[in-house]
Amino acid sequence: FDHDSSGPLHIKGLHNNITMAESKFKPKDLTEFRKVFKTFDHDSSGTIDKKEMRDVLTKLKMYDSLGKLEDLMKEMDVNKDGVISWEEFLQIMIEIKFAGRESSFAKVYNKQKQTVIKVGKGQTVHSFAVEEMFAFSEHINHCLKDDLECKKFGLIPINTVDEKKMGLCANVRDGILLAKFINIAVPNTIDERALNKPKKGKSLSLFQINENMNIVINSAKGIGIKVVNIGATELTDGVKHPHLVLGLIWQLVKLQLLNSINLKSHPELVRLLEEGEDLEDLLRLPPEQLLLRWFNYHLKNAESSKRVKNFSGDIKDSEAYTILLHQIAPGKCDNKGLDTKDTKKRAQMVLNNAKKLDVESFITAADICKGNPKLNLAFTAAIFNQCPGLDPMEEEELEKIGLLEDDVGDSREERAFRMWMNSLGLEDFYINNLFEDCADGINLLKVIDAVEPGIVYWKKVYMKPSNKFKMVANQNYAVVLGKKLKFSLVGIAGEDFVNKNKKLLLAFVWQLMRHHTLKYLAKVQEKHFGGKKVTDEMMVKWANGKVSSSGRKSRMRSLKHKGLSSGVFFLDLLYAIQPKVIDDQYVTEGKTEEDKLLNARYAISVSRKLGAVVFCIPEDLVEVRYKMVLTFVASIMSCSS
């Protein structure tokens, strides 16, 4: 390592050494090494310590004695700092692969590699953790255990015994299992009447499966799931794309478990405010950070010095879990686990305590000890959802801090705009709270640049706005660009967005969404509209013409026409585009509120079946909310040939 014999190890020399070592391997080999290295490096520190090595050896049933463990560490730890770095890991692989060296680590590596199933695709090796496949399968089995159709179609229970068959990836092949689990994650997202299901023992055709996958993928987008690089082909042939299937399912599991971890569902989370903070500080935190804050709140109240900063290395010894459960339910959960030195035994005692609280979890003691961040995050969320252990808020307290103030309409708009922004597929981008996450202008400018590529001159942007002045400068630039796009921004200034003026930010984002929607519509319907800017009148004329040519009698006078509330016109429009997609037995006259909602729910799922990306909810259509009706009709039009 010390190439210049100067004594100190320079970063440049170290980097050169790593580059030299990496250059000896093919890209696919390096990808495999990195995947396996991460399975040792449980706390994601970039190194493997003695405990992590021992944990792996124990799991592989290769741990004989402390002496042999220390011999293995000495063999690999070149610079004698007590841990194995990535470059030291690579060095031993070079000696094994090219020098033919007999190494005790070679057997460990090869056996550990088998715990990570690899699926080849061209020159790329896609890997995934077996324990996550098992855990998600068990979770879905539990969530859908009473679904008679899933049992009838052989989708449940998912095979978790033979990991090579990848039961979960095989069972998503027709879209039905995924659609049902989406409804578990966010109830009523998909109207099952729109799904194609096997009848009289006949399997679904490829066309019917693709329609189901359209519903699944577009519904996932509609609830804020990122589905970049995931299409019907990848899900239908999930066994060849397990990393994509697991990526989608993990997002759904996470959404299901974290969906209610917010101040609206749990106003008692206000008790987590620390000295000098206000409500906005909590609103700014995503669910994962709220969970960590909640975890540490209980650790502090238990007078423990322990704190958790992640869901991997900080909790894998199970001490924090033991203290947490005893603190929130001292009458049911003991803290005897602290008396044992066996971490796996302590982890099992944690799971036993969780069961006493009726916490439904799919994590194993080994997963806790390994520090799997996804499974431990899910387990912590399950504990919170079952027993938050926070004193409820009195109405006077809620009113004092402003949590009773709520505009349902604005709340629904914020959700729709947030889902749309998240669906754009931007890297390192996720909007958890529209008003908080757009306050410094960075995310808003990213969306503007996605809607109108190249319009943002990034050298003018403060990428790390450390004070209000820089935030206002970013937002003023966003307003300038909005005017350039011909938005109506009278009386709107950048400072309004920094100050989180909800009405004005919603007005700006709506114009962004409208611009993006109509721009895309003009492009896909270029032959019909001649490349002209699409207006409301043009959309109404087009839709009425379609419905009339199909022989249906319903009409709309405008996008604000109250007659649209019944949902009949939307269903007639979908019928006009593809008659077979509508089953008339499910269409009501839409005279009662219940029937209107049924029609709207059916219309949204059918439109997604045709390929439309929809962000509104049934209530938006029943109430004929102009903005949502416009985007809904536009999305239907974009699917019409």
N, C-alpha and C positions, 0 to 999 in steps of 0.2 A: 504494500500500500504506500509506503513512504519512499516514493521514487527518487526524491532528491536528497535522501538521507539527512534531512534537516531536523528530524525529530518530530515536530508537529505534523499532523495529518491535514493537508490542505484540501479544501472543498474541490478545487479544480482537479487535483490528483485523484481524489476519490471518484469524481464524476467520470474521469477518463478511464479509471479502472472498471467501473460499472459498464461503461460503453463498450470497452474492449471485451469484457466477459459476455455481454449480451450479443455482440457481433458474431460470436462463435455458434449461435443457435439460429435455427429457422424461426420465423415469426410465430408459427403454430406451436412450436416447442416452448417458446417464451410465454405465450398465452397460457399454455397448460401449467408451466411452472408458477406463474403468478397466481393462477386459480388455486393451486395446491398450497402455495405459500400462505395465502389468505386463510386457508382452513386451519393452519397452525396459529396464525397471528390473530387470536380471538379478539383482542382489544383494539385492533387496527392501529397499533403503534408503529408499524413498519419494522418491527423486530419480533423474534420468537424468544421468550424467556424460558427459564427452567420449568416453571409451573405449566406453561402452555404446552411444552414438549411432553411433560408428564401426563397432562390431560389427554393428549392425543394417543400416547402409548397405552394409557389405561383403557380408553375407548376401543382401541384396536386389539386389546388383550395381549399387549406386547410388553407391558411393564413388569419387570422381574424384581429389580431392586434399585435403591437410590444410587448405589455404586455404578451400575450399568447406565443409569440415566446421566450421571455426571461424566462418564466416559464418552457418551454420545455427544454431550454438549462440548466437551473439550476437543473432540474430533473436528467439530464444525466452527467453534468460536476462535477464529484466527487471531484476532486482536485482544483476546482475553478480557473483554469488557462485561462478560456475564450474559450476553444475549447474542442471538444469531441474526445478523442483518441480511438484507436482500442480496448484497454482493457476496457475503460469505456463503449464503445458500446457493448462489450461482456457481461459486468456486467448487463446491463439493459436487455439484451436478456435472461440471466440466470434467472433474477427475473420474467420476463414475462412467460418464458417457464416452469420453475420448481416451482416457488413460487406462481404462479397464480396471480401475482400483476396486479392490474388495472393500466395501464399506458397510458397516452395520446400518447406516442410514438408508442405504439403497432399498432394503427390505421394508423399512418403515415408509419410505416415500411411495413405493409401489402399492402397498396396502392402503395407505391413506388416499392415494389417487382413486382407488375404487369407490371411495365414499362420495366422490364427485363424478356423476355420470356425464360423459361427454357425447355431444351429438355433432358430427362433422357436417359442414356445409361449405363446399369449395375449399378455400384455404383458411377458413375461419373455424375455430373450435368454440362452440357454445357450451357453456357448462352451467350447472345449477346444483344446489345442495340437495341431497337426498332427503335430509330431515325436513326441508321446507315442502317438498312434494308430499311427504307423508303427513305433515302437520296440516297443510291446507286441505288435503283429501279428508282427513279426520274431521276437520271443521265443517266442511260442506256436508259430509255424511250426517253430522249432528244437526246442522241447520235444516236439512231437507229430509230428515228421517221419517217424517209423517206425510211426505208428498207421495200420494198413491201413483200418480203418473210417472214420476221418476222411477219408482219401483217397477211399474208395469213395463216401461221402456228399457229396463236394465241399466239405468244410469246410476242408481243408488242400490246398495252401497258400492262406493268406489273401491276397487281392489287395492289394498295397501300391503298385501302380503308379498307379492312378487313385484319388486321394484323395477325389474327389467321390462315389465309389460306397460309401465307408466299409465296405470289405470285412469288417472285424472286427465291426462292429455288425450287419451283415447275417448273418454266419455264426453268431451266437449264437442265432438265431431259434428253434431247436427244442430248445435246452438241452443237446444232446449235447456240443458243443465245450466249454461251460462246465463240465459235469460231469467231463469228462476232464481239464480243466486243474485243477479242484479236487483231483483225485487226484494230479496232479503236485505241487501245492503241499503237500498233506498226504496221503501215500499211504494207500489203502484207506478213505478217508472215505466214498466212494459205492460200493455194490455195483452194478456195471453190469448185473447180471441184472434189476435193478428198473427200468432205463431202458426207455422205449419207443423202438424203432429202426425205421426204414423197412424194409419187407419186400417182396420181389418188385417192386421199382421203385415201390411206392406211397408217397406222401408221408404223413406223420403227420397225423392229424386235430387240430383245435384242442384237443379234450379231451385227447388224448395229449400234445400239446405242453405244456398247462397242468400235467399230471401231472409231466412232466420238470422244468418250472420250479419246481414245488413241491419236488422233490428238491434242485435246485440251491440255491434260496433257503434252505431249512431246513437243508441241509448246511452252507452258508456260515455261518449263525448258529451251528451246532454247533461250528465251529472258530474262533469269535471274530470273524467278519467283520461289520461294521456294514452292514445292508441297509435302513436307514430310507428310506422313499419309493421303494423298489425292489420291484416286483411282477412277476408273470408278463407283464402287458400291456406294461410298459416294456421288458422284455428281448426279448419276441417282436417288438416293433416298435422294435428298438434303433436303427435309422437315424434315428428321430425323437427318440431320447433318448441320444445318444452320450455326454453328460456322465455319465449314470448308469452306462452300460456301462463306460466307462473308469474311473469311480470304483470299481466292483466289481472290475474286473480289476487295477487298481493295488494294491488291498488284497491280492489273491491273489498277485501278483508279489512284493510286499513280504514277505508271509508265507512264501512259498517260499524267498526269498533270505535272510531274517533269522531263520528258524525255528530254526536251529542255532547262532545267535550268542548263546550263554549259557554259564554255567559248567558246566552238566551235560554238554553236548556238547563243550565246549572248556575243560576245567579249567585249561589253561595260560594262560587269560585272567587268572588270579590274578596273573600277572607284571605286570599293569597297575596293581596297587595302588600308590598313592603314599604318601609318608611321612605317618604319622599316621592312615592309613585301616585299616579291617579288612574282613573278607569281606562284611559286611552293606552296606558302602558300594558294593561292586561289584554285589551282588545287587539293589540299589535302582535301578541304571541300566537303562533300556530299551535294546533292541538298537542303536538309532541312536546313543545316547550312548556305548555300548560301542565302536562302530565309530570314533567320533571319538577316543575315548581311545586306541584301538589305533593309529589313524593317527598321532596325535601322539607316541605312544611310539616309533614307528619314526623319525619325523622327529627326535626328540631324540637317539636312538641314532646317527643319521647326522650328529650335530653340526650340524644345521641350526637356524637361529633361527626358521624358518617354523613357524607353527602354524595349524591349521584349526579353526574354530568352527562351520562350516556346510558344507553340500554344494552351495553356490551360488557366491557371490562369492569365497570363500577358495580355491577350487580351479580356477576357470575359466581361469587362466593356465597350468595344467598343470604348474607347477613342483613343487608338492607331490606330485602323482602320480609325476612323474619320480624324485624323491628316494625316495619310498616303494618303488617297484618295484625300484630299484637296491639299496635297503637290504635288502629281503627276499630278493632273488635276484640278487646281484651277478654271478654267473657267467653269467646269461642276459640280464639287463636292464641296458643301459648308461644313462648319464646325459648323453648327448650333447645331449639336448633342451634342456638348460640353456644351451647355446652359441648357440641360435637366438633371435632376437627375434620371429620370426613365431609368434604363439600358436597359430594353426591348424595349422601345421606341427609344432609341439611336441606338440599334442594328438594328431595322427596318429602321432607317434613313440611316445607313451604307449600308444596302442591296439596298435601293432606289438609293443611290449614285452609287453603283456598276453597277446597271442596266443602268445608264446614260452612262457608259463606255462600255456597251454591254458585261459585264462580265457574262458568263453563270455559275451560281452556283446552288447547290442543298442544301445549308445550310439554316436553318431557324433562325429567331431572337432568338428563344429559344435555339438552338444549340450553338449559339455564347455565350449567357449568361451562358449556362451550362459549357462552356469551353471544349467542346468535341475536343480533340486534332487532331483526324483524319479529322473531317469535317472542322475544322479551318485551318489545314494545306492545305487541298484541296482548300479552299476558297482563301487563300493567294496566292497559286500557280496560281489559275485562274486569280487573279488580275494582277500578274506579267506577265503572258502569254499575257494578253490583253493590258497592259499598263505599261511596266517596268519603264518608266519615267527617263531613263538614256540617256545622250547625246551619239550619235553614235560615233564610233571611226574612225579616219582618217586612210587611208592606211599606211601613214608614221608611225603613232603610233603603228599600228599592227605589222609592220615590225620590229620596234625598240624593241618590247618586245618578238618577236619570235612567234607570233600567226599565221603568214602566213605560217610557216614551217609545212608541213604536208605530211607524207608518207601514202597514202591511204591504201597500202597493209599492212603496220605495224598496222595501225589503225584498220583494219578488223581483223587481227590476235589477237590484244589486246582484242577486243570485244569477239571473239570466246573463247579465253582462260579464260577470265573473266566469261563468261556465264557458261563454264564448271566447273570452280572452285565453283561458287555459287550453282551449281546443286548438289554438293556433300552432301548437307544436314548437314553441320557442324553447331554446335550451336554457337550463338554469333559471326557469321562470315558473312561478306558481302563485296565483293570487288567492290568498286565504280570506282576506277582508279587503274589499275594493277601496275603501276610504283610507285605511291605514297603509296598505301596500302600494298605493299610488301617490302617497304624500310627498315623497322626495322627487318625483318626476321621472325617475329612471324607468320604471315599468311602463308608465304611460307612453314614454318616448319609444320604448321597444315595440309596443303595440302599434303605434303610429307608423313606425318603420316597416312593420310586417304588413300593414294594410296598404301602404304606399311605399314599396321598397326603394331605398336610396334617398328618401326625402330628408332623413335626419343626417345632419353633418355632425358626427359624433365628437369631433374635436371641440365643438362649442359646448359640449355637455360635461357637467361635473359628475363623474362616475362615482365619486365618494363624497357626496355633499354632507360635510360635517357640521354645517350650521344652517340656520334658516335662510340667510342671504343666498347661499348656493342653491338651496331647494327652490326658492322663489325664482331664481334665474332659470333653472331647468323648466319650471312650470310656465314661466313667461314664454320660453322658447316653444313649449308644447302649444300654447295659445296662438303664437305666431304661425305655426305650422297648420293649426286648425283653420285659421283664416285663409291660409294659402289653399286649403282644400275646400274653401267656400262654405265653411260651417257658420251658422248663426251664433255669434259669441258676444252679442251686445251686453256690456256691463260685466263681463267675465274677465277676471285677471288671474295670473298665476298664483297669487297669494291666497285666493279662494280655495284652491286645491290643497295648498299646504295647510290651510286652516281646516281642512276636511269639511267644506261646505257641501253637504250631500246633494242638494238639489242641483247645484251648478255642475258638480262632477258627473252626476248621472246624465245631465243634459249633454255634456261634452262626449262622454263615452257612447251614449246612444247615437250621436251623429257619426262617430267612428264606426260603430257596428252597422249602421244604415249604409254608410258609404261603402264599406267592405262587402256587404250583402248585395247591394245593387250593382256594384262594379263586377262582382262575380256573375250575377244574373245576366248582365249585358253581354258578358263574354260568352257564356254557354248558350245564350239565346240570340247570338249575333245575327243569325239568318232572319229571325222574326223581327227583331227591333232595329236591324241595320246598324248596330254599334252605337245607337243613340243612348243618352242617359235615360234610364227607366224612371218613369213618374208613377204616382199612385193611379192616375187615370189610365195609363197604359196597362198596368197590372189588372185593374178592374175589368177593362175591356177584354183583355186576353182570357181571364178566368171565366167571364160570362160566355165568351165565344166557345170555349172548350166545353163547358157544361151544356150549352144549347146544342152543340153538334152531337153530343152523346145521347140526346133525347130526354134528358132530365129537365125538370121545370124550374128548379130553384134559381134565384138570381141574387146578386148583391149590388146595392146602389153605391157603396163606397167601402173603404176599409174600416169605417166607423159605424157601418150599418148595424143597428141593434138586432136585426133579423138574423145575423150571423150567430147569435147566442145559442140557437138550437143545435148548431153543429152540422145540420143537414147539408148546407151548401159545401162545406169543406169535404164531406164524404162524397158528395156528387162530383166535386172537382177531382178527387182521387180516382173515382170510378171512370171519369172521362179520360184520364191518363192511362189507366190500365184496369179495365172492367173486372178481371178475375181477382183483383186484389181486395175487392170489397165483397163481404158476405152479407147480403141484405137482411138476413135473419137477425143480425146484430144491430141494425140501424133502427133507431126509434124516431118518433115524430119530434122529439125534443121539446115537449110542452112543460114538463116538470123539471125542477132543478136537478133531480137525480138523473133523469133521462138526458139532459143537456151535458152533464158531466160524463156520462157513459159514452155519448157520441164524440165528445171532445177527446176523451182518453183513447178511444178507438182510432180516431183520425190521426192523432199524433203517432201512434205505433205503426199504423199503416203507412204513413208518410215516410217513416224511418225504414220501413220494409222496402220502399221504392228507392231508398238511398239518400233521403233528405236528412240534413243535420239540423235538429230542432232544439231550441233552448227554452221554449215557453213551457208552461204547465197547463193542464186542462182548465183550471180556473181562469187563466188569462184569456182563453178563447170564449168561455162562457160569459165573462164580463166584458168581452169585446174591447180589450185594452189595445188601442191603436198600434202601439209600437210592436207588441208581440204578434198581432194579427199580420202586420206588414211582413215581419221576418218569416212568419209561418207560410204565408202565401208565396213569398219569394223562394223559400226553400223547396216548396212543391213545384214551382215553375222551373227551378233549376234541374229537376229530375225528368222533366217532360222532354221527349224527343221532338 
